[in-house]
């Protein structure tokens, strides 16, 4: 039991690492696509060579893309201030090296965010009124300056050496024709949600460096190849039974055209021998890629045939298609043998999911946040689908359940989110895949959880809707947003920090924060006070959010679980005294 728990904990840590890496890369995929399109069209070997426009390729690769990654990484740690410091810090490793510094940006961005966060935690409450902007600007500038110097002289050369070492290793594997063996690890890792650490942490940075030198890289195809997954789904289409057979054709469209590979994961997990099929398909596909000289100009995300062909250079169209077809064929043949030779009764996807869910419910108790038998749906006022990157599979699941909720006449919001962006909200119902439940429960231990095998057609969705239809939701008990929030009707007992939210004009919010900080200090109250744009507000039950009357509705939609205080004037408002009174209770 202890060994199983340690193994599960290790897997969660690797998933968390991959989630952090993908969290920096995935929001910026548009930048990678733009760079890939410019490269494919305008370099000397492109479709429409253009010497002037081709000059965009180098600066985008060396500066724009790493800075986007670092900015996002810093933002993940400490919002806007972390993003700025992370980008400044990344300039040190970018300028101090002669290779595209993606790995360095993934290090310096979060490091910059962490450093400025620690500074704010230590000094934010000690800043004299009226000096907030001066201290904030100089602190971020000086910390960024120091980290840029450290990056230039210390971190940049180390990362450059490690990048050269990894690139040499990959090149040696390619020269020895052993690259196909990588899929023995990559294909199972995809199904266990461990692929992001491999793909975004190693393959994409090395692939971009190769593509910059030779115009394409095979490394972009190792994880994105849709062939093995397509083979599995085709095998179930022709030889499966029950729900697995009937749902497979629709899953093919989502997987092959939409690029959402997670759709075929439950089909593999219901028959563990099918791991051999995807591994064989991946190895065969990569062998074909290598044999014919396949490659992409940039990362294809999601792994759709459309995205892959858009990133394919003219001289690799046949090679790329051949590798996908071979990977699909081999995976299909192996899966066909496994499915046809399995005469077990329980060969239905829905039955398998129900059996697994039942077994999990019976075995829970230790380490579970809330038992499936103890789900308190009556407190729920929102539903969140959580997956690794917050896109793809969770968006599909949210769409499916949103339609069911709407048809049932319920007014609950249904959204999707990356696990790293979850907040601990006792009024949230979080739907996640079983493999990711441990991580999600650590981020939001007070939430109600429902685990599913497949986001697309889980039998638990109807159960969720039925339970919510029969019980009053948290929304039905929420009072309209009025001055009662300030007068004392709202529960201030959970508040541990205060945020001034603004839509476009920051000045009045800054001044209001300064006024309230002084009042808090005069009354010996210790509450952190921050100023954030409304679109960046987090949905936290322990936040008191103060906004202008005209902007309160937006703030409430962005953070419905927080306590909101609408003010007609953020600078000269007598309501601050009432806020202080409520906080003293």
ABEGO torsion letter per residue (X at the ends): XAAAAAAAAAAAAAAAAAAAAAAAAAAAAAAAAAAAAAAAAABAABABBBAAAAAAAAAAAAAAAAAAAAAAAAAAAAEAAAAAAAAAAAAAAAAABABBBAAAAAAAAAAAAAAAAAAAAAAAAABBBGAAAAAAAAAAAAAAAAAAAAAAAAAAAAAAAAAAAAAAAAAAAAAAGAAAAAAAAAAAAAAAGAAAAAAAAAAAAAAAAAAAAAGBBAAAAAAABAAAAAAAAAAAAAABBEAAAAAAAAAAAAAAAAGBAAAAAAAAAABAAAAAAAAAAAAAAAAAAAAAGBEBABBBOBBBAAAAAAABBAAAAAAAAAAAAAAAAAAAAAAAAAAAABABABABAAAAAAAAAAAAAAABGBGBABBAAABBAAABABBBBBBAAGBEAAAAAAAAAAAAAAAAGBABBBBBBBAAABBBBAABBBBBBAAAAAAAAAABAABBBBBBABAAABAAAAAAAAAAAABBBAAAABBBBBAAAAAGABBAAABABBBBBBAABAAAAAAAAAAAAAAAAAAGBBBBBBBBBAAABBBBAABBBBBBAAAAAAAAAABAABBBBBBABAABBAAAAAAAAAAAX
